[in-house]
Amino acid sequence: MYQPDINNLRIALNDLLIQNACSIDDIDSVFVGVSGNKTNDEVYYRNASVLFAEKPLAGYKHIFGESYTASGLGMYAAATCLRKQRIPQHMLLNGCREISDVKSLLLYNQFENKNHSLILLSLC
């Protein structure tokens, strides 16, 4: 999505969940591209507080860095956590302890509040 406002993000998230026959309650964690860049990170935290307020947030850019391939690396990290059915504590951002029995993850990436993506990963 290009420069979506919070309502467009909410609609896109709802459409994604409906298309995959699940709800936000089915998501175990949301992987976000928090990188340490205050301006960029604020977009994640602001949108996450509205869209996934009760969900634990996990990060991947503090491990892989910011790059054009960040979404792919985030998907790799999320898929690895899904395969192992656990999210280690060093990936969690909001003070959570390791999460186990992981079945469904949402990857949310954006850059400079322009290009946003939502990717749902789930065990079948």
Backbone as CSV, one residue per row, in Angstrom:
resi,resn,N_x,N_y,N_z,CA_x,CA_y,CA_z,C_x,C_y,C_z
1,MET,0.851,-1.164,0.000,0.000,0.000,0.000,0.899,1.229,0.000
2,TYR,0.517,2.201,-0.758,1.302,3.428,-0.831,0.632,4.524,-0.001
3,GLN,1.327,5.000,0.990,0.897,6.071,1.893,-0.520,5.891,2.427
4,PRO,-0.824,4.740,2.995,-2.179,4.555,3.529,-2.364,5.313,4.836
5,ASP,-3.580,5.767,5.079,-3.880,6.298,6.405,-4.304,5.114,7.278
6,ILE,-4.563,5.375,8.534,-4.869,4.290,9.474,-6.146,3.551,9.071
7,ASN,-7.112,4.254,8.490,-8.351,3.590,8.056,-8.096,2.625,6.903
8,ASN,-7.250,3.026,5.946,-6.911,2.123,4.845,-6.124,0.916,5.340
9,LEU,-5.255,1.129,6.321,-4.530,-0.004,6.906,-5.492,-0.952,7.611
10,ARG,-6.441,-0.402,8.341,-7.440,-1.223,9.041,-8.260,-2.050,8.034
11,ILE,-8.670,-1.419,6.954,-9.435,-2.119,5.919,-8.595,-3.231,5.296
12,ALA,-7.341,-2.925,4.968,-6.459,-3.940,4.372,-6.237,-5.102,5.330
13,LEU,-6.045,-4.808,6.611,-5.868,-5.867,7.607,-7.124,-6.720,7.713
14,ASN,-8.284,-6.085,7.806,-9.544,-6.841,7.891,-9.763,-7.703,6.656
15,ASP,-9.480,-7.160,5.481,-9.616,-7.942,4.245,-8.685,-9.145,4.247
16,LEU,-7.444,-8.932,4.660,-6.470,-10.026,4.730,-6.947,-11.126,5.670
17,LEU,-7.439,-10.739,6.820,-7.909,-11.724,7.795,-9.151,-12.458,7.293
18,ILE,-10.082,-11.737,6.696,-11.293,-12.370,6.163,-10.951,-13.354,5.050
19,GLN,-10.068,-12.947,4.139,-9.669,-13.823,3.029,-9.022,-15.119,3.516
20,ASN,-8.457,-15.071,4.714,-7.776,-16.245,5.262,-8.542,-16.889,6.409
21,ALA,-9.804,-16.537,6.536,-10.711,-17.125,7.527,-10.133,-17.106,8.939
22,CYS,-9.610,-15.949,9.326,-9.140,-15.828,10.708,-9.450,-14.431,11.232
23,SER,-9.184,-14.238,12.501,-9.421,-12.938,13.136,-8.131,-12.471,13.794
24,ILE,-8.136,-11.254,14.250,-6.956,-10.718,14.930,-6.635,-11.533,16.178
25,ASP,-7.647,-12.154,16.777,-7.423,-12.990,17.960,-6.591,-14.233,17.645
26,ASP,-6.568,-14.647,16.388,-5.794,-15.814,15.980,-4.304,-15.512,15.827
27,ILE,-3.944,-14.244,15.755,-2.546,-13.847,15.555,-1.807,-13.917,16.889
28,ASP,-0.705,-14.658,16.910,0.078,-14.798,18.138,1.023,-13.625,18.367
29,SER,1.530,-13.024,17.297,2.443,-11.898,17.418,2.492,-11.161,16.087
30,VAL,2.891,-9.891,16.145,3.055,-9.081,14.945,4.531,-8.721,14.828
31,PHE,5.129,-9.113,13.711,6.515,-8.767,13.428,6.530,-7.409,12.751
32,VAL,7.259,-6.459,13.331,7.347,-5.110,12.791,8.811,-4.770,12.516
33,GLY,9.005,-3.849,11.592,10.360,-3.495,11.177,10.992,-2.384,11.982
34,VAL,10.824,-2.398,13.285,11.452,-1.397,14.147,12.968,-1.525,14.003
35,SER,13.625,-0.377,13.694,15.053,-0.424,13.389,15.924,0.444,14.293
36,GLY,15.304,1.269,15.117,16.078,2.211,15.914,16.025,3.623,15.346
37,ASN,15.466,3.781,14.148,15.258,5.095,13.551,13.978,5.664,14.154
38,LYS,14.118,6.677,14.975,12.988,7.199,15.748,11.790,7.580,14.878
39,THR,12.023,8.277,13.789,10.928,8.721,12.914,10.215,7.529,12.290
40,ASN,10.980,6.583,11.768,10.401,5.405,11.124,9.708,4.503,12.151
41,ASP,10.332,4.328,13.302,9.771,3.447,14.327,8.465,3.975,14.897
42,GLU,8.340,5.296,14.987,7.113,5.873,15.529,5.893,5.468,14.698
43,VAL,6.066,5.336,13.398,4.965,4.904,12.526,4.489,3.514,12.948
44,TYR,5.437,2.611,13.205,5.070,1.256,13.644,4.293,1.293,14.955
45,TYR,4.848,1.993,15.937,4.221,2.009,17.257,2.848,2.687,17.226
46,ARG,2.720,3.767,16.484,1.431,4.463,16.383,0.388,3.560,15.724
47,ASN,0.734,2.939,14.600,-0.218,2.079,13.907,-0.500,0.798,14.676
48,ALA,0.527,0.246,15.310,0.334,-0.982,16.092,-0.584,-0.723,17.278
49,SER,-0.493,0.447,17.887,-1.348,0.739,19.048,-2.823,0.785,18.659
50,VAL,-3.104,1.074,17.402,-4.487,1.112,16.918,-4.910,-0.240,16.357
51,LEU,-4.066,-0.835,15.532,-4.445,-2.042,14.796,-4.266,-3.344,15.579
52,PHE,-3.209,-3.412,16.385,-2.923,-4.652,17.130,-2.531,-4.326,18.560
53,ALA,-3.367,-3.583,19.248,-3.045,-3.058,20.577,-2.680,-4.130,21.598
54,GLU,-3.309,-5.265,21.538,-3.103,-6.303,22.548,-2.086,-7.368,22.125
55,LYS,-1.495,-7.227,20.961,-0.604,-8.260,20.438,0.850,-7.974,20.801
56,PRO,1.595,-9.016,21.144,3.037,-8.826,21.361,3.706,-8.466,20.030
57,LEU,4.640,-7.540,20.091,5.380,-7.136,18.903,6.755,-7.784,18.906
58,ALA,7.159,-8.269,17.747,8.499,-8.828,17.564,9.187,-8.014,16.479
59,GLY,10.493,-7.909,16.565,11.242,-7.146,15.582,12.251,-8.005,14.852
60,TYR,12.702,-7.495,13.728,13.715,-8.201,12.956,14.775,-7.274,12.389
61,LYS,14.494,-5.984,12.240,15.486,-5.078,11.665,16.646,-4.811,12.617
62,HIS,16.440,-5.007,13.913,17.568,-4.865,14.831,18.547,-6.024,14.661
63,ILE,18.130,-7.072,13.976,18.997,-8.214,13.690,19.581,-8.093,12.277
64,PHE,18.722,-7.797,11.282,19.130,-7.787,9.875,19.467,-6.402,9.328
65,GLY,18.983,-5.351,9.982,19.218,-4.001,9.495,18.153,-3.552,8.509
66,GLU,18.251,-2.294,8.116,17.321,-1.695,7.154,17.894,-1.881,5.762
67,SER,17.099,-2.413,4.856,17.545,-2.623,3.477,16.332,-2.835,2.590
68,TYR,16.581,-2.908,1.286,15.497,-3.181,0.345,14.958,-4.601,0.506
69,THR,15.739,-5.462,1.127,15.317,-6.850,1.319,14.753,-7.096,2.718
70,ALA,14.481,-6.031,3.461,14.034,-6.171,4.850,12.755,-6.988,4.980
71,SER,11.791,-6.781,4.086,10.546,-7.567,4.163,10.828,-9.051,3.995
72,GLY,11.705,-9.394,3.048,12.062,-10.796,2.835,12.754,-11.392,4.047
73,LEU,13.650,-10.634,4.659,14.334,-11.112,5.859,13.371,-11.215,7.039
74,GLY,12.437,-10.280,7.115,11.412,-10.356,8.149,10.541,-11.583,7.969
75,MET,10.209,-11.887,6.722,9.413,-13.083,6.447,10.206,-14.340,6.813
76,TYR,11.489,-14.340,6.501,12.344,-15.473,6.884,12.340,-15.653,8.407
77,ALA,12.515,-14.555,9.138,12.540,-14.633,10.607,11.199,-15.128,11.144
78,ALA,10.105,-14.577,10.619,8.770,-14.990,11.075,8.506,-16.453,10.724
79,ALA,8.871,-16.865,9.506,8.657,-18.259,9.094,9.482,-19.217,9.951
80,THR,10.683,-18.813,10.310,11.521,-19.649,11.182,10.885,-19.784,12.557
81,CYS,10.387,-18.687,13.100,9.700,-18.745,14.395,8.453,-19.613,14.303
82,LEU,7.733,-19.495,13.211,6.527,-20.295,13.015,6.878,-21.776,12.929
83,ARG,7.923,-22.092,12.157,8.344,-23.491,12.016,8.761,-24.083,13.358
84,LYS,9.470,-23.281,14.153,9.929,-23.750,15.474,8.844,-23.583,16.535
85,GLN,7.763,-22.914,16.168,6.622,-22.633,17.042,7.030,-21.910,18.323
86,ARG,7.988,-20.971,18.173,8.392,-20.146,19.298,9.044,-18.868,18.808
87,ILE,8.857,-17.824,19.567,9.516,-16.548,19.284,10.460,-16.286,20.453
88,PRO,11.763,-16.260,20.204,12.705,-16.036,21.300,12.600,-14.620,21.859
89,GLN,12.946,-14.477,23.113,12.799,-13.202,23.807,13.580,-12.071,23.136
90,HIS,14.739,-12.368,22.532,15.534,-11.295,21.929,14.862,-10.658,20.708
91,MET,13.793,-11.270,20.209,13.062,-10.685,19.088,11.850,-9.880,19.545
92,LEU,11.433,-10.050,20.781,10.225,-9.387,21.288,10.547,-7.974,21.746
93,LEU,9.648,-7.054,21.411,9.918,-5.630,21.639,9.234,-5.046,22.859
94,ASN,8.110,-5.551,23.243,7.360,-4.889,24.307,7.429,-5.640,25.631
95,GLY,8.619,-6.104,25.976,8.855,-6.685,27.285,8.289,-8.067,27.517
96,CYS,7.832,-8.721,26.488,7.288,-10.074,26.651,8.419,-11.084,26.775
97,ARG,8.095,-12.167,27.421,9.019,-13.298,27.464,8.784,-14.152,26.231
98,GLU,9.643,-15.116,26.034,9.522,-16.010,24.880,8.083,-16.498,24.726
99,ILE,7.630,-16.549,23.500,6.283,-17.027,23.202,6.408,-18.391,22.548
100,SER,5.645,-19.356,23.051,5.679,-20.697,22.458,4.294,-21.061,21.926
101,ASP,4.229,-22.174,21.235,3.011,-22.671,20.611,2.461,-21.664,19.593
102,VAL,3.366,-21.119,18.790,3.018,-20.117,17.791,2.374,-20.785,16.582
103,LYS,1.225,-20.281,16.170,0.485,-20.846,15.037,0.271,-19.847,13.902
104,SER,0.246,-18.543,14.226,-0.060,-17.538,13.218,0.653,-16.229,13.553
105,LEU,1.305,-15.647,12.541,2.048,-14.403,12.721,1.669,-13.422,11.624
106,LEU,1.757,-12.153,11.948,1.519,-11.106,10.970,2.811,-10.305,10.841
107,LEU,3.237,-10.085,9.620,4.417,-9.277,9.339,3.942,-7.927,8.808
108,TYR,4.346,-6.851,9.484,3.985,-5.501,9.061,5.273,-4.732,8.816
109,ASN,5.488,-4.322,7.581,6.678,-3.561,7.229,6.253,-2.272,6.543
110,GLN,7.049,-1.232,6.758,6.834,0.042,6.071,8.173,0.762,6.028
111,PHE,8.282,1.709,5.118,9.496,2.511,5.030,9.106,3.956,4.784
112,GLU,9.555,4.823,5.672,9.298,6.260,5.603,7.812,6.582,5.468
113,ASN,6.980,5.736,6.036,5.527,5.896,6.029,4.965,6.001,4.612
114,LYS,5.667,5.409,3.650,5.201,5.431,2.269,4.701,4.065,1.848
115,ASN,5.582,3.115,1.800,5.247,1.769,1.332,5.011,0.858,2.522
116,HIS,3.789,0.357,2.645,3.394,-0.509,3.761,3.010,-1.871,3.222
117,SER,3.313,-2.917,3.994,2.874,-4.255,3.598,2.426,-5.034,4.828
118,LEU,1.434,-5.888,4.637,0.936,-6.813,5.653,0.991,-8.206,5.062
119,ILE,1.668,-9.111,5.755,1.801,-10.493,5.291,1.414,-11.407,6.433
120,LEU,0.494,-12.317,6.177,0.032,-13.269,7.180,0.740,-14.596,6.963
121,LEU,1.327,-15.139,8.010,1.953,-16.450,7.974,1.248,-17.326,8.987
122,SER,0.897,-18.527,8.573,0.131,-19.403,9.442,0.440,-20.851,9.174
123,LEU,0.369,-21.680,10.206,0.473,-23.122,10.026,-0.848,-23.640,9.510
124,CYS,-0.808,-24.514,8.561,-2.048,-25.094,8.008,-2.438,-26.325,8.773
